[in-house]
Amino acid sequence: MMKLKPSFFFFFFFFTLLASLIAATENDLEEETATNPLIQETCRKANLNVQYGFCLAALQSAPDSLCADFLRELGLISVKLVRDNITSTRCYIKYLLRDIKAGPYVRLRLDDCLDIYSDSLLAVKRIIKDYQSKRYGYANMEMSSVLDAAMACEDGFEQEEGLMSPLMKRNDNLYMLSAMALTIINMLLF
């Protein structure tokens, strides 16, 4: 008669445990990737201006997006994502300005971007008021200025040959978030 070794039982127990963990993780992933159909539909329509994957990821990152039942709710969520990006980037610029290694040209560009982002934050506060009052035309104009602000900040760094913008990714994100919000505002406008 063949005797089973304790290592066999350990291996069997470990394999069973691992299989159950993998199954549980797959179930968790299915729940995590559950997408509100309204988000998918909105991002498909916005795909001309914003990458579909970016749109999905951005809107899904907002905790209340899964519960959004109307395009108007998603629009407000998208405007708040713009606001959060601007707030975070302003803090990051202030952090970079405290860095003594930044040269004078970079510091000047960062100061310009800080002003641009500060103005954009004020614009987003007006956008939220206009949006909540269903004045989508005004919200549209203001959001267009925020979209332009992201490009203006980036353009300042491109004036110096060979200089890499420390805000490139953040400016790109603001541009995409603004384009997404603008697209949703336009859907409500027409």
Buried (B, 14 or more C-beta within 10 A) or exposed (E): EEEEEEEEEEEEEEEEEEEEEEEEEEEEEEEEEEEBEBBBEBBEBBBEBBBEEBBBEBBBEBEEBEEBEEBBBBBBBBBBBBBBBBEBBBEBBEEBBEEEEBEEEBBEBBEBBBEBBBBBBEBBEBBBEBBEEEBBEBBBBBBBBBBBBBBBBBEBBEEBEEBEBBBEEBBBBBBBBBBBBBBBBBBBEE
